[in-house]
Structure formats: C-alpha cells, structure tokens
C-alpha cells in the first residue's frame, strides 16, 4: 500500500495517525524517502504507539520543543520514546 503510486498524502496521514495501522505499513511509510520528508508524517509516526521504537527515535530530532514537551507527557507512546523526548527537551533548554 505504501509503495502504491496512487496513494495520496491524505491516505498516508490517515494510516500514520491510526493506532490500528499495521507495524509493517508504518515501517514502510517511515522508510520511504517521499513520505519521511513530510514533517506531519514524521510527527504522526512518533506519536503512533505501533511505530517501531528505533524509527520513532530516529524522527525525534526533527520535532520542535513544544512537540517534544507534548511527547514527554504522552502516556500512549513507548516509555523509551517518552524518556528520550524528555532528555532532548532538557538538552535543548540548557
């Protein structure tokens, strides 16, 4: 699905935003050059609880401080991602 030439940005955003989306599809979208350049896709991938942790951590560096602050308090994501968001937020403030 993620590699289909007919898939639209709206479709990708819906897939990435849904917590019911298969992990393999999220991985394919995150690995796609086309979709991983989209800032909104990156943010949604990090906030999706089914996104593989290494991929979510990879996209954390592309988020703003308010987004990191929101992630640090989010209980629906992996503890590792939340912890790393807190660490990066503190590092930016110093």
C-alpha positions as a printed NumPy array, in Angstrom:
array([[ 0.   ,  0.   ,  0.   ],
       [ 2.722,  2.484,  0.974],
       [ 4.555,  1.97 , -2.318],
       [ 1.476,  2.426, -4.488],
       [ 1.875,  5.305, -6.949],
       [-1.802,  6.176, -6.454],
       [-1.629,  6.717, -2.696],
       [-2.25 , 10.311, -1.676],
       [-0.79 , 12.345,  1.138],
       [-4.183, 12.318,  2.844],
       [-4.236,  8.495,  2.791],
       [-0.749,  8.287,  4.256],
       [-1.637, 10.749,  7.019],
       [-4.723,  8.687,  7.886],
       [-2.701,  5.463,  8.036],
       [ 0.022,  7.005, 10.17 ],
       [-2.439,  8.653, 12.56 ],
       [-4.377,  5.446, 13.225],
       [-3.293,  3.31 , 16.168],
       [-4.787,  0.334, 14.336],
       [-2.354,  0.502, 11.42 ],
       [-0.08 , -2.499, 10.974],
       [ 3.51 , -2.027, 12.155],
       [ 4.863, -3.185,  8.787],
       [ 2.917, -0.467,  6.976],
       [ 4.202,  2.163,  9.401],
       [ 7.736,  0.899,  8.821],
       [ 7.28 ,  1.077,  5.039],
       [ 5.979,  4.648,  5.245],
       [ 8.807,  5.7  ,  7.582],
       [11.429,  4.124,  5.327],
       [10.005,  5.787,  2.211],
       [12.057,  8.796,  1.113],
       [ 8.971, 10.502, -0.225],
       [ 6.883, 10.247,  2.934],
       [ 9.62 , 10.582,  5.548],
       [10.395, 14.083,  4.268],
       [ 6.896, 15.238,  5.25 ],
       [ 7.026, 16.921,  8.665],
       [ 3.464, 15.938,  9.565],
       [ 4.165, 12.278,  8.736],
       [ 7.241, 12.334, 10.994],
       [ 5.277, 13.798, 13.886],
       [ 2.452, 11.293, 13.497],
       [ 4.873,  8.379, 13.241],
       [ 6.476,  9.355, 16.543],
       [ 3.104,  9.663, 18.289],
       [ 1.722,  6.388, 16.939],
       [ 2.115,  3.653, 19.588],
       [ 2.619,  0.952, 16.928],
       [ 5.571,  2.657, 15.253],
       [ 8.761,  0.659, 15.913],
       [10.782,  2.368, 18.652],
       [14.008,  2.763, 16.614],
       [12.061,  4.542, 13.87 ],
       [10.267,  6.818, 16.348],
       [13.597,  7.711, 17.962],
       [15.085,  8.48 , 14.546],
       [12.389, 11.093, 13.873],
       [12.551, 12.743, 17.318],
       [15.356, 15.022, 16.172],
       [13.033, 16.613, 13.634],
       [10.478, 17.804, 16.182],
       [10.188, 21.201, 17.85 ],
       [10.482, 21.808, 21.601],
       [ 6.69 , 22.12 , 22.11 ],
       [ 6.211, 18.824, 20.27 ],
       [ 8.893, 17.181, 22.426],
       [ 7.197, 18.552, 25.53 ],
       [ 3.893, 17.048, 24.429],
       [ 5.561, 13.687, 23.727],
       [ 7.294, 13.688, 27.1  ],
       [ 3.872, 13.772, 28.779],
       [ 2.148, 11.351, 26.387],
       [ 1.248,  8.079, 28.136],
       [ 0.129,  6.353, 24.903],
       [ 3.595,  6.023, 23.377],
       [ 6.53 ,  3.813, 24.242],
       [ 8.297,  4.671, 27.501],
       [11.616,  4.755, 25.62 ],
       [10.308,  7.385, 23.204],
       [ 8.818,  9.463, 26.02 ],
       [12.057,  9.255, 28.02 ],
       [14.152, 10.288, 25.011],
       [11.796, 13.213, 24.31 ],
       [12.298, 14.396, 27.91 ],
       [16.063, 14.043, 27.575],
       [16.161, 16.033, 24.337],
       [13.879, 18.711, 25.737],
       [16.181, 19.22 , 28.724],
       [19.238, 19.293, 26.433],
       [17.662, 21.996, 24.254],
       [16.837, 24.17 , 27.25 ],
       [20.448, 24.189, 28.524]])
